[in-house]
Amino acid sequence: MLGIFFYCVGIMYTPGPVNILSLNRGLQSRFSAHIPFCMGVGTALFFWFALIGYTGSAVINDGVMPVISALGCGFILYLAYKIMFSDVGNLLDEKKGSPLKFRDGLLMQLLNPKSFLAVLPVTAVQFPAAGIEGIQITTWSIGLGMLGLGAPLAYAFAGTKVSRYIENPRYLKWFNYLMGGALIFAALDMACSHVYPALL
């Protein structure tokens, strides 16, 4: 069972669209303002662990994945646009960056193919191997959803620590471009891996 935990930590806490966005938001807003977004991420992970844990990988078949991935790419590109062209103003002094909502975290993680990299091996291989079934699937899904909630929280916390060293709003604007560019790269990588092959 420790294998499940270590696998999920490894996959959830590496940089990805959700964690990159959380780092940016931690830099621009109060840490507490980011909690609803992180709760949305955790809820989405709970949903996928429970759904696939109970119904099996047949729910997410080869025909559905490209559609979910394409929607995810679009949503990530939209968020990248919002970051790159946001008005930083006196953000560094007031820490009033527009917070992301629960809905944003829920949608982004529901449409994030990285979720399936975490969920499918656990539910299809590790749950059965560990004898996890019935109500235990729900219990594990809650725990792993909470583990997933911690990843964007950790990145947001890191962002709040970095923000104290940035005093010029111009630097924050360039940081926004960098983070937006990273999200665009993540969306393009997602499209090349999960959407483009389905079109061939």
KOLTORPA-769637 format. One line per 2 residues: number of its first residue (from 0); their letters; for each residue x, y, z of C-alpha. Coordinates in steps of 0.2 Angstrom, whole numbers, plus 5000, padded with zeros to 4 digits. Example, Ala and Ser with C-alpha at 12.3 -4.5 7.8 and 13.67 -1.06 7.14 Angstrom:
# residues 2
0 = as = 5062 4978 5039 | 5068 4995 5036
//
This chain:
# residues 200
0 = ml = 5000 5000 5000 | 5015 5012 5002
2 = gi = 5018 5009 4984 | 5001 5018 4980
4 = ff = 5006 5033 4991 | 5024 5035 4984
6 = yc = 5018 5033 4966 | 5004 5047 4969
8 = vg = 5016 5059 4977 | 5029 5056 4963
10 = im = 5016 5060 4950 | 5005 5073 4959
12 = yt = 5019 5084 4966 | 5030 5086 4950
14 = pg = 5027 5102 4939 | 5012 5102 4928
16 = pv = 4998 5114 4923 | 4989 5114 4940
18 = ni = 5006 5116 4950 | 5013 5129 4938
20 = ls = 4997 5139 4940 | 4997 5138 4959
22 = ln = 5015 5144 4960 | 5010 5159 4950
24 = rg = 4994 5162 4960 | 5004 5160 4976
26 = lq = 5016 5174 4970 | 5001 5186 4966
28 = sr = 4988 5183 4980 | 4986 5178 4998
30 = fs = 4990 5160 5002 | 4973 5158 5009
32 = ah = 4964 5164 4993 | 4971 5149 4984
34 = ip = 4963 5136 4995 | 4946 5135 4986
36 = fc = 4956 5131 4970 | 4966 5118 4978
38 = mg = 4950 5110 4985 | 4943 5109 4968
40 = vg = 4958 5100 4962 | 4957 5088 4977
42 = ta = 4938 5085 4973 | 4942 5081 4955
44 = lf = 4955 5068 4959 | 4943 5060 4972
46 = fw = 4930 5059 4958 | 4942 5051 4946
48 = fa = 4949 5039 4959 | 4931 5034 4964
50 = li = 4923 5033 4947 | 4937 5023 4939
52 = gy = 4940 5013 4955 | 4922 5007 4955
54 = tg = 4918 5006 4936 | 4935 5001 4929
56 = sa = 4945 5009 4915 | 4931 5005 4903
58 = vi = 4923 5022 4908 | 4938 5031 4900
60 = nd = 4941 5023 4884 | 4952 5028 4869
62 = gv = 4938 5037 4861 | 4934 5048 4876
64 = mp = 4952 5053 4881 | 4956 5064 4866
66 = vi = 4940 5074 4869 | 4944 5077 4887
68 = sa = 4962 5081 4883 | 4956 5094 4869
70 = lg = 4944 5102 4882 | 4959 5103 4895
72 = cg = 4970 5111 4882 | 4958 5124 4878
74 = fi = 4955 5128 4897 | 4974 5128 4901
76 = ly = 4977 5140 4886 | 4963 5151 4892
78 = la = 4971 5152 4910 | 4988 5156 4902
80 = yk = 4980 5170 4892 | 4973 5177 4909
82 = im = 4990 5176 4917 | 5000 5183 4904
84 = fs = 4989 5198 4901 | 4983 5202 4919
86 = dv = 4986 5219 4926 | 4999 5218 4940
88 = gn = 4997 5236 4946 | 5001 5237 4964
90 = ll = 4999 5219 4966 | 5016 5216 4975
92 = de = 5011 5229 4989 | 4993 5224 4991
94 = kk = 4993 5205 4987 | 4976 5206 4979
96 = gs = 4978 5195 4964 | 4962 5188 4958
98 = pl = 4960 5172 4966 | 4955 5156 4956
100 = kf = 4939 5148 4962 | 4934 5130 4967
102 = rd = 4926 5128 4950 | 4943 5133 4941
104 = gl = 4952 5119 4951 | 4939 5106 4948
106 = lm = 4938 5109 4929 | 4956 5110 4927
108 = ql = 4959 5094 4936 | 4945 5085 4928
110 = ln = 4951 5089 4911 | 4970 5086 4915
112 = pk = 4976 5070 4907 | 4990 5070 4920
114 = sf = 4975 5065 4932 | 4974 5049 4922
116 = la = 4992 5045 4924 | 4990 5045 4942
118 = vl = 4973 5037 4943 | 4973 5023 4930
120 = pv = 4988 5013 4936 | 4982 5015 4954
122 = ta = 4964 5009 4951 | 4968 4996 4938
124 = vq = 4983 4988 4945 | 4987 4994 4963
126 = fp = 4970 4994 4971 | 4966 4976 4965
128 = aa = 4984 4970 4970 | 4982 4977 4988
130 = gi = 4964 4970 4989 | 4956 4987 4990
132 = eg = 4938 4985 4985 | 4920 4991 4991
134 = iq = 4920 5005 5003 | 4939 5004 5004
136 = it = 4939 5012 4987 | 4930 5027 4993
138 = tw = 4941 5029 5008 | 4957 5028 4997
140 = si = 4949 5040 4985 | 4946 5053 4999
142 = gl = 4964 5051 5005 | 4972 5052 4988
144 = gm = 4961 5067 4984 | 4967 5075 4999
146 = lg = 4985 5071 4994 | 4982 5079 4977
148 = lg = 4975 5094 4986 | 4992 5096 4995
150 = ap = 5002 5098 4979 | 4995 5115 4972
152 = la = 4995 5121 4990 | 5013 5117 4992
154 = ya = 5017 5126 4975 | 5006 5141 4981
156 = fa = 5016 5142 4997 | 5032 5142 4988
158 = gt = 5025 5156 4977 | 5021 5167 4993
160 = kv = 5039 5164 4999 | 5046 5169 4982
162 = sr = 5036 5185 4981 | 5045 5193 4995
164 = yi = 5060 5194 4985 | 5052 5203 4970
166 = en = 5049 5221 4973 | 5047 5228 4955
168 = pr = 5030 5225 4946 | 5039 5224 4930
170 = yl = 5048 5208 4936 | 5031 5201 4941
172 = kw = 5024 5205 4923 | 5039 5195 4916
174 = fn = 5036 5181 4928 | 5018 5181 4922
176 = yl = 5024 5179 4904 | 5036 5165 4910
178 = mg = 5022 5155 4919 | 5009 5158 4905
180 = ga = 5022 5152 4893 | 5025 5136 4904
182 = li = 5006 5133 4903 | 5006 5135 4884
184 = fa = 5020 5123 4883 | 5010 5111 4894
186 = al = 4994 5113 4884 | 5004 5110 4867
188 = dm = 5013 5094 4875 | 4995 5088 4880
190 = ac = 4989 5091 4863 | 5003 5082 4854
192 = sh = 5002 5067 4866 | 4983 5065 4868
194 = vy = 4974 5074 4854 | 4985 5074 4838
196 = pa = 4988 5055 4838 | 4969 5053 4838
198 = ll = 4967 5064 4823 | 4978 5053 4812
//
